[in-house]
Amino acid sequence: MSAEPRINDRIRVPEVRLVGPSGEQVGIVPLAKALELAQEYDLDLVEVAANARPPVCKLMDYGKFKYESAMKAREARKNQAHTVIKEMKLRPKIDPHDYDTKKGHVVRFLKQGDKVKITIMFRGREQSRPELGYRLLQRLAEDVQDLGFVESNPKQDGRNMIMVLGPHKKKTEAMAEARQAQEARKAEAKANPGKSQNAAESGDVDVDHVVEDAEAPAEASADA
C-alpha cells in the first residue's frame, strides 16, 4: 500500500473538511468546491487525514511540501548517531606501560561518545585468580570515571571477564564538538598559515590522524 496521500482528482469522496493554505479552518465543503478553490489558489488539494469523517484535506503546494520533507529527513539521517561498541582486550598481569596505552585508547573512545567493551583474558593458572581481572577492571573504571560509567558490571564469560563502559557524553554531542574543533583548526590554519607550516616542520602530530590510526589496533588487540 502506498504511503503517498491522495491529491486532487485522486480524492474520491463527496465532501471534505477543508483546511486553507495558512492552516485556517474552511469547514466541510463538497469535493468539487475544494478542487475549485485549489485551482484558484494555484495549489493542490491534499488528503491529510483519510480516516476522518469526512476526510480532512488541505490546500498546499504538494511538490514543495515533498521536497521540504525529503530535506528534513535527509538532515535527520545526517545527524543520526549510531551506537558503536569498541573493544579493548587486556591481560590480568598487564605491565604499567601497556596499561597506560590501552587506557588512552579507552579515553579516546569515550570522548568520541562510543561504548567500550573491556575484556580481561585469562590463560592457564590465571583462571584460578579471577580477582586479578576484577581489580583491574575496577581500576580502569575509576581512572576514566570523568568520561564514562560502568554500564555492565564485570562478569565471568568462560575464560574471559567482561565489563562495558558507557560514555557520559552522547554520540551526537561528541560529533558536534568534533566538527566544531575541526572548523576551528581550519580557521586557525587559514589565519596563520606560517604557524601550520612550522608545526609540520617541528614534527607536531595531527591529533585527528592519531585517533584514526589508533582505533584499528585497539579493536584488534588480543594481548596486553
TORLO-964751 format. One record per residue (C-alpha): residue number from 1; residue in one letter; x, y, z. Coordinates in pm, 1 decimal. Example, Ala and Ser with C-alpha at 12.3 -4.5 7.8 and 13.67 -1.06 7.14 Angstrom:
% residues 2
seq,type,x,y,z
1,a,1230.0,-450.0,780.0
2,s,1367.0,-106.0,714.0
//
This chain:
% residues 224
seq,type,x,y,z
1,m,0.0,0.0,0.0
2,s,138.0,339.0,-99.4
3,a,222.1,583.8,177.2
4,e,160.3,876.9,-56.4
5,p,-153.3,1076.9,28.1
6,r,-425.0,1116.9,-231.9
7,i,-422.1,1453.4,-405.8
8,n,-655.1,1645.8,-637.1
9,d,-853.9,1416.8,-871.8
10,r,-737.8,1103.9,-687.1
11,i,-957.9,1207.0,-392.4
12,r,-1292.5,1033.9,-438.8
13,v,-1534.7,1134.5,-163.0
14,p,-1844.6,1353.9,-184.7
15,e,-1723.5,1612.8,64.3
16,v,-1415.8,1702.7,271.1
17,r,-1325.6,1903.4,577.9
18,l,-1109.7,2171.8,419.7
19,v,-808.0,2345.1,572.2
20,g,-679.9,2658.5,398.8
21,p,-320.4,2735.9,288.5
22,s,-240.6,2911.5,617.3
23,g,-397.8,2643.4,835.1
24,e,-730.8,2817.4,869.9
25,q,-1041.9,2600.8,902.1
26,v,-1268.3,2645.2,599.6
27,g,-1518.4,2380.8,707.0
28,i,-1697.1,2094.2,535.1
29,v,-1735.7,2159.8,163.4
30,p,-1822.1,1949.2,-143.4
31,l,-1520.1,1795.4,-312.2
32,a,-1590.6,1991.2,-630.3
33,k,-1576.6,2319.6,-434.6
34,a,-1248.9,2219.1,-267.7
35,l,-1093.5,2137.7,-606.2
36,e,-1218.0,2469.9,-742.8
37,l,-1052.2,2657.9,-453.8
38,a,-729.3,2466.2,-515.6
39,q,-729.1,2588.0,-876.0
40,e,-797.2,2944.4,-769.1
41,y,-502.5,2941.7,-526.6
42,d,-287.1,2750.9,-778.5
43,l,-231.9,2484.8,-512.1
44,d,-300.2,2114.9,-463.3
45,l,-578.4,1959.1,-262.7
46,v,-405.0,1705.0,-36.5
47,e,-581.4,1447.3,180.3
48,v,-406.7,1470.6,519.6
49,a,-645.4,1260.2,731.5
50,a,-806.4,991.7,519.0
51,n,-972.2,809.6,810.3
52,a,-1159.9,1114.7,937.2
53,r,-1530.2,1151.8,858.2
54,p,-1534.4,1338.6,631.9
55,p,-1163.4,1315.5,528.1
56,v,-953.2,1622.0,607.9
57,c,-786.7,1789.1,311.2
58,k,-551.9,2084.7,293.7
59,l,-463.1,2333.0,24.0
60,m,-85.5,2331.4,-27.7
61,d,196.7,2321.2,-279.9
62,y,245.7,1945.5,-269.1
63,g,568.9,1946.7,-470.1
64,k,726.3,2197.1,-230.4
65,f,593.6,2001.1,67.0
66,k,751.9,1677.2,-58.3
67,y,1084.9,1849.9,-121.8
68,e,1098.3,2007.6,223.2
69,s,1001.0,1677.5,386.5
70,a,1277.7,1496.3,198.5
71,m,1534.3,1757.4,304.2
72,k,1428.6,1729.8,669.3
73,a,1455.1,1350.6,654.7
74,r,1798.5,1375.8,494.5
75,e,1919.4,1616.7,764.3
76,a,1782.5,1387.8,1035.2
77,r,1971.2,1090.8,888.2
78,k,2287.0,1301.1,863.0
79,n,2271.3,1392.6,1231.9
80,q,2167.5,1047.5,1345.7
81,a,2418.5,889.4,1580.5
82,h,2472.8,517.0,1568.2
83,t,2581.8,345.6,1886.2
84,v,2927.5,198.3,1840.5
85,i,3085.8,-50.7,2078.6
86,k,3464.6,-54.6,2074.7
87,e,3654.9,-342.2,2231.2
88,m,3970.7,-338.2,2438.5
89,k,4144.9,-660.1,2546.8
90,l,4381.5,-681.7,2842.2
91,r,4568.0,-948.7,3035.3
92,p,4530.0,-962.1,3415.7
93,k,4906.0,-908.6,3468.3
94,i,4943.7,-619.1,3227.3
95,d,5253.9,-403.7,3271.4
96,p,5216.7,-32.1,3356.4
97,h,5320.1,96.3,3012.2
98,d,5072.2,-124.4,2825.1
99,y,4801.1,-32.8,3074.2
100,d,4854.3,338.1,3014.9
101,t,4848.1,284.8,2637.9
102,k,4524.6,88.6,2642.7
103,k,4368.3,327.1,2892.5
104,g,4448.8,606.2,2647.3
105,h,4250.7,426.0,2378.3
106,v,3956.2,381.6,2616.6
107,v,3967.9,752.9,2699.6
108,r,3967.6,837.3,2329.6
109,f,3669.9,611.9,2256.6
110,l,3466.8,754.4,2544.5
111,k,3545.1,1109.1,2432.8
112,q,3407.6,1015.7,2091.1
113,g,3082.0,907.7,2256.8
114,d,3136.1,533.8,2200.0
115,k,3079.0,248.5,2440.5
116,v,3378.5,32.8,2527.3
117,k,3372.8,-339.7,2597.8
118,i,3667.3,-429.0,2820.7
119,t,3773.8,-794.6,2807.7
120,i,4021.8,-947.3,3053.8
121,m,4167.3,-1268.0,2907.3
122,f,4279.9,-1538.8,3149.3
123,r,4523.9,-1810.3,3049.5
124,g,4636.3,-2123.7,3228.3
125,r,4660.3,-2079.0,3603.4
126,e,4533.3,-1721.2,3575.9
127,q,4182.2,-1866.5,3555.9
128,s,4201.7,-1951.7,3924.2
129,r,4262.2,-1584.1,4010.2
130,p,3951.9,-1400.8,3879.2
131,e,4002.3,-1132.6,4144.3
132,l,4301.6,-1004.8,3943.2
133,g,4078.0,-927.4,3649.5
134,y,3808.9,-777.8,3868.5
135,r,4054.9,-541.9,4036.4
136,l,4197.8,-437.9,3700.8
137,l,3852.1,-357.1,3565.6
138,q,3765.0,-160.2,3878.1
139,r,4089.7,34.3,3846.8
140,l,4021.1,120.2,3483.7
141,a,3664.0,227.4,3561.6
142,e,3791.7,461.5,3833.1
143,d,4062.1,604.8,3605.9
144,v,3806.5,706.0,3338.6
145,q,3510.1,789.1,3563.4
146,d,3512.1,1152.3,3445.8
147,l,3439.7,1035.2,3090.6
148,g,3237.1,718.0,3135.2
149,f,3046.0,493.8,3373.1
150,v,3012.8,120.0,3424.9
151,e,2714.7,23.4,3212.0
152,s,2760.8,-351.1,3261.2
153,n,2937.4,-475.5,3575.0
154,p,3228.7,-719.6,3543.9
155,k,3113.0,-1075.8,3481.7
156,q,3287.7,-1401.9,3401.1
157,d,3236.2,-1537.4,3049.0
158,g,3430.0,-1859.1,3006.7
159,r,3799.9,-1773.2,3019.6
160,n,3726.8,-1403.4,2997.0
161,m,3588.4,-1136.0,3225.9
162,i,3388.8,-859.9,3059.0
163,m,3279.9,-509.7,3157.9
164,v,3110.7,-245.1,2943.6
165,l,3176.4,127.2,2988.3
166,g,2928.2,383.9,2863.1
167,p,3020.9,745.9,2780.5
168,h,2878.5,1034.9,2981.1
169,k,2871.3,1234.3,2657.2
170,k,2613.9,1146.0,2393.8
171,k,2738.2,1049.8,2048.9
172,t,2563.2,1348.9,1892.4
173,e,2738.1,1585.9,2134.5
174,a,3075.8,1427.1,2063.6
175,m,3017.7,1455.1,1687.4
176,a,2915.7,1820.3,1718.9
177,e,3221.0,1903.8,1929.5
178,a,3448.4,1722.8,1684.0
179,r,3303.5,1922.9,1394.0
180,q,3347.7,2249.2,1585.9
181,a,3707.9,2161.7,1671.3
182,q,3779.9,2074.9,1309.2
183,e,3630.5,2401.4,1187.7
184,a,3833.1,2592.0,1449.1
185,r,4154.0,2423.8,1334.1
186,k,4077.0,2504.0,971.6
187,a,4006.9,2867.9,1059.4
188,e,4330.6,2892.5,1258.3
189,a,4531.7,2731.8,978.9
190,k,4381.9,2974.8,728.5
191,a,4454.4,3273.1,951.3
192,n,4808.5,3158.1,1041.2
193,p,4947.6,2955.1,750.0
194,g,5305.1,3009.4,869.6
195,k,5225.8,2858.4,1209.4
196,s,5082.5,2545.8,1049.7
197,q,5395.0,2506.0,836.4
198,n,5623.4,2548.7,1138.3
199,a,5421.8,2289.2,1332.0
200,a,5463.1,2039.8,1049.4
201,e,5837.1,2103.6,1026.5
202,s,5885.1,2070.9,1402.1
203,g,5723.8,1726.6,1399.3
204,d,5392.5,1813.7,1564.3
205,v,5132.5,1543.0,1514.6
206,d,4778.8,1590.9,1391.0
207,v,4559.5,1457.9,1671.3
208,d,4283.6,1356.8,1430.1
209,h,4514.6,1119.5,1247.0
210,v,4641.5,970.4,1571.0
211,v,4283.9,894.2,1675.1
212,e,4201.3,728.3,1345.5
213,d,4520.6,525.1,1329.3
214,a,4488.5,410.3,1688.1
215,e,4139.4,266.9,1656.8
216,a,4226.5,-31.6,1437.9
217,p,4499.5,-182.5,1657.4
218,a,4295.3,-106.5,1969.4
219,e,3999.5,-310.2,1847.4
220,a,4210.6,-589.9,1702.0
221,s,4442.4,-617.8,2002.2
222,a,4434.2,-962.8,2156.6
223,d,4703.3,-949.1,2422.2
224,a,4831.3,-691.6,2665.1
//
